[in-house]
Amino acid sequence: MTSRRPPSRQSDRRADNELLFKGILIALIGLGVLLSPYFIESPGMQGIVSHASVVGWFALVLGAAFIVLYLVRRARRPQ
């Protein structure tokens, strides 16, 4: 039998920081996908990337959700 210990504050902070990092990274990827058609000169590539706008919006919303989750966890954390 293994006994389960409650997670320590340090591991909670590490998990929260990883969540923030992932949220920022995913949101930046989403912004990159959404903004890249304006900077691509080739019309063929522009069309291909502009069709991926749904993926860009999904990544942006997912990244924002991770950031909001980080802020909620941080607000609930005892000082």
CNS distance restraints for C-alpha pairs under 8 A (distance, minus, plus):
assign (resid   7 and name CA) (resid  11 and name CA) 6.39 0.50 0.50
assign (resid   7 and name CA) (resid  12 and name CA) 6.71 0.50 0.50
assign (resid   8 and name CA) (resid  12 and name CA) 6.26 0.50 0.50
assign (resid   9 and name CA) (resid  13 and name CA) 6.13 0.50 0.50
assign (resid  10 and name CA) (resid  14 and name CA) 6.16 0.50 0.50
assign (resid  11 and name CA) (resid  15 and name CA) 6.11 0.50 0.50
assign (resid  12 and name CA) (resid  16 and name CA) 6.12 0.50 0.50
assign (resid  13 and name CA) (resid  17 and name CA) 6.04 0.50 0.50
assign (resid  14 and name CA) (resid  18 and name CA) 6.18 0.50 0.50
assign (resid  15 and name CA) (resid  19 and name CA) 6.17 0.50 0.50
assign (resid  16 and name CA) (resid  20 and name CA) 6.29 0.50 0.50
assign (resid  16 and name CA) (resid  70 and name CA) 5.92 0.50 0.50
assign (resid  16 and name CA) (resid  73 and name CA) 7.37 0.50 0.50
assign (resid  16 and name CA) (resid  74 and name CA) 7.70 0.50 0.50
assign (resid  17 and name CA) (resid  21 and name CA) 6.16 0.50 0.50
assign (resid  17 and name CA) (resid  70 and name CA) 7.79 0.50 0.50
assign (resid  18 and name CA) (resid  22 and name CA) 6.08 0.50 0.50
assign (resid  19 and name CA) (resid  23 and name CA) 6.06 0.50 0.50
assign (resid  19 and name CA) (resid  66 and name CA) 6.26 0.50 0.50
assign (resid  19 and name CA) (resid  67 and name CA) 7.25 0.50 0.50
assign (resid  19 and name CA) (resid  70 and name CA) 6.32 0.50 0.50
assign (resid  20 and name CA) (resid  24 and name CA) 6.18 0.50 0.50
assign (resid  20 and name CA) (resid  66 and name CA) 6.58 0.50 0.50
assign (resid  20 and name CA) (resid  67 and name CA) 5.50 0.50 0.50
assign (resid  20 and name CA) (resid  70 and name CA) 5.87 0.50 0.50
assign (resid  21 and name CA) (resid  25 and name CA) 6.10 0.50 0.50
assign (resid  22 and name CA) (resid  26 and name CA) 5.97 0.50 0.50
assign (resid  22 and name CA) (resid  63 and name CA) 7.15 0.50 0.50
assign (resid  22 and name CA) (resid  66 and name CA) 7.34 0.50 0.50
assign (resid  23 and name CA) (resid  27 and name CA) 6.04 0.50 0.50
assign (resid  23 and name CA) (resid  62 and name CA) 7.26 0.50 0.50
assign (resid  23 and name CA) (resid  63 and name CA) 4.02 0.50 0.50
assign (resid  23 and name CA) (resid  64 and name CA) 6.29 0.50 0.50
assign (resid  23 and name CA) (resid  65 and name CA) 7.35 0.50 0.50
assign (resid  23 and name CA) (resid  66 and name CA) 4.75 0.50 0.50
assign (resid  23 and name CA) (resid  67 and name CA) 5.24 0.50 0.50
assign (resid  24 and name CA) (resid  28 and name CA) 6.11 0.50 0.50
assign (resid  24 and name CA) (resid  63 and name CA) 6.04 0.50 0.50
assign (resid  24 and name CA) (resid  64 and name CA) 7.70 0.50 0.50
assign (resid  24 and name CA) (resid  67 and name CA) 7.04 0.50 0.50
assign (resid  25 and name CA) (resid  29 and name CA) 6.26 0.50 0.50
assign (resid  25 and name CA) (resid  63 and name CA) 7.25 0.50 0.50
assign (resid  26 and name CA) (resid  30 and name CA) 6.21 0.50 0.50
assign (resid  26 and name CA) (resid  59 and name CA) 5.70 0.50 0.50
assign (resid  26 and name CA) (resid  60 and name CA) 6.61 0.50 0.50
assign (resid  26 and name CA) (resid  62 and name CA) 7.16 0.50 0.50
assign (resid  26 and name CA) (resid  63 and name CA) 4.89 0.50 0.50
assign (resid  27 and name CA) (resid  31 and name CA) 6.21 0.50 0.50
assign (resid  27 and name CA) (resid  59 and name CA) 5.87 0.50 0.50
assign (resid  27 and name CA) (resid  60 and name CA) 4.36 0.50 0.50
assign (resid  27 and name CA) (resid  61 and name CA) 7.25 0.50 0.50
assign (resid  27 and name CA) (resid  62 and name CA) 7.19 0.50 0.50
assign (resid  27 and name CA) (resid  63 and name CA) 4.37 0.50 0.50
assign (resid  27 and name CA) (resid  64 and name CA) 6.43 0.50 0.50
assign (resid  28 and name CA) (resid  32 and name CA) 6.04 0.50 0.50
assign (resid  28 and name CA) (resid  60 and name CA) 7.30 0.50 0.50
assign (resid  29 and name CA) (resid  33 and name CA) 6.23 0.50 0.50
assign (resid  29 and name CA) (resid  56 and name CA) 7.30 0.50 0.50
assign (resid  29 and name CA) (resid  59 and name CA) 6.84 0.50 0.50
assign (resid  29 and name CA) (resid  60 and name CA) 7.48 0.50 0.50
assign (resid  30 and name CA) (resid  34 and name CA) 6.21 0.50 0.50
assign (resid  30 and name CA) (resid  55 and name CA) 7.27 0.50 0.50
assign (resid  30 and name CA) (resid  56 and name CA) 4.11 0.50 0.50
assign (resid  30 and name CA) (resid  57 and name CA) 6.13 0.50 0.50
assign (resid  30 and name CA) (resid  58 and name CA) 7.23 0.50 0.50
assign (resid  30 and name CA) (resid  59 and name CA) 4.64 0.50 0.50
assign (resid  30 and name CA) (resid  60 and name CA) 4.61 0.50 0.50
assign (resid  31 and name CA) (resid  35 and name CA) 5.92 0.50 0.50
assign (resid  31 and name CA) (resid  56 and name CA) 6.54 0.50 0.50
assign (resid  31 and name CA) (resid  57 and name CA) 7.97 0.50 0.50
assign (resid  31 and name CA) (resid  60 and name CA) 6.49 0.50 0.50
assign (resid  32 and name CA) (resid  36 and name CA) 5.64 0.50 0.50
assign (resid  32 and name CA) (resid  56 and name CA) 7.60 0.50 0.50
assign (resid  33 and name CA) (resid  37 and name CA) 7.70 0.50 0.50
assign (resid  33 and name CA) (resid  49 and name CA) 7.16 0.50 0.50
assign (resid  33 and name CA) (resid  52 and name CA) 7.20 0.50 0.50
assign (resid  33 and name CA) (resid  53 and name CA) 6.71 0.50 0.50
assign (resid  33 and name CA) (resid  55 and name CA) 7.71 0.50 0.50
assign (resid  33 and name CA) (resid  56 and name CA) 5.08 0.50 0.50
assign (resid  34 and name CA) (resid  50 and name CA) 7.42 0.50 0.50
assign (resid  34 and name CA) (resid  52 and name CA) 7.98 0.50 0.50
assign (resid  34 and name CA) (resid  53 and name CA) 5.70 0.50 0.50
assign (resid  34 and name CA) (resid  56 and name CA) 5.41 0.50 0.50
assign (resid  34 and name CA) (resid  57 and name CA) 7.28 0.50 0.50
assign (resid  35 and name CA) (resid  39 and name CA) 7.35 0.50 0.50
assign (resid  36 and name CA) (resid  40 and name CA) 6.29 0.50 0.50
assign (resid  36 and name CA) (resid  49 and name CA) 7.38 0.50 0.50
assign (resid  37 and name CA) (resid  45 and name CA) 7.94 0.50 0.50
assign (resid  37 and name CA) (resid  46 and name CA) 4.95 0.50 0.50
assign (resid  37 and name CA) (resid  47 and name CA) 7.61 0.50 0.50
assign (resid  37 and name CA) (resid  49 and name CA) 6.07 0.50 0.50
assign (resid  37 and name CA) (resid  50 and name CA) 5.83 0.50 0.50
assign (resid  38 and name CA) (resid  46 and name CA) 7.72 0.50 0.50
assign (resid  40 and name CA) (resid  45 and name CA) 7.06 0.50 0.50
assign (resid  40 and name CA) (resid  46 and name CA) 5.88 0.50 0.50
assign (resid  41 and name CA) (resid  45 and name CA) 7.96 0.50 0.50
assign (resid  41 and name CA) (resid  46 and name CA) 7.17 0.50 0.50
assign (resid  42 and name CA) (resid  46 and name CA) 6.03 0.50 0.50
assign (resid  43 and name CA) (resid  47 and name CA) 6.19 0.50 0.50
assign (resid  44 and name CA) (resid  48 and name CA) 6.45 0.50 0.50
assign (resid  45 and name CA) (resid  49 and name CA) 6.10 0.50 0.50
assign (resid  46 and name CA) (resid  50 and name CA) 5.96 0.50 0.50
assign (resid  47 and name CA) (resid  51 and name CA) 6.32 0.50 0.50
assign (resid  48 and name CA) (resid  52 and name CA) 7.01 0.50 0.50
assign (resid  49 and name CA) (resid  53 and name CA) 7.25 0.50 0.50
assign (resid  52 and name CA) (resid  56 and name CA) 6.51 0.50 0.50
assign (resid  53 and name CA) (resid  57 and name CA) 6.15 0.50 0.50
assign (resid  54 and name CA) (resid  58 and name CA) 6.12 0.50 0.50
assign (resid  55 and name CA) (resid  59 and name CA) 6.13 0.50 0.50
assign (resid  56 and name CA) (resid  60 and name CA) 6.13 0.50 0.50
assign (resid  57 and name CA) (resid  61 and name CA) 6.10 0.50 0.50
assign (resid  58 and name CA) (resid  62 and name CA) 6.00 0.50 0.50
assign (resid  59 and name CA) (resid  63 and name CA) 5.95 0.50 0.50
assign (resid  60 and name CA) (resid  64 and name CA) 6.15 0.50 0.50
assign (resid  61 and name CA) (resid  65 and name CA) 6.10 0.50 0.50
assign (resid  62 and name CA) (resid  66 and name CA) 6.30 0.50 0.50
assign (resid  63 and name CA) (resid  67 and name CA) 6.30 0.50 0.50
assign (resid  64 and name CA) (resid  68 and name CA) 6.15 0.50 0.50
assign (resid  65 and name CA) (resid  69 and name CA) 6.05 0.50 0.50
assign (resid  66 and name CA) (resid  70 and name CA) 6.16 0.50 0.50
assign (resid  67 and name CA) (resid  71 and name CA) 6.30 0.50 0.50
assign (resid  68 and name CA) (resid  72 and name CA) 6.18 0.50 0.50
assign (resid  69 and name CA) (resid  73 and name CA) 6.13 0.50 0.50
assign (resid  70 and name CA) (resid  74 and name CA) 6.06 0.50 0.50
assign (resid  71 and name CA) (resid  75 and name CA) 6.10 0.50 0.50
assign (resid  72 and name CA) (resid  76 and name CA) 6.27 0.50 0.50
assign (resid  73 and name CA) (resid  77 and name CA) 6.12 0.50 0.50
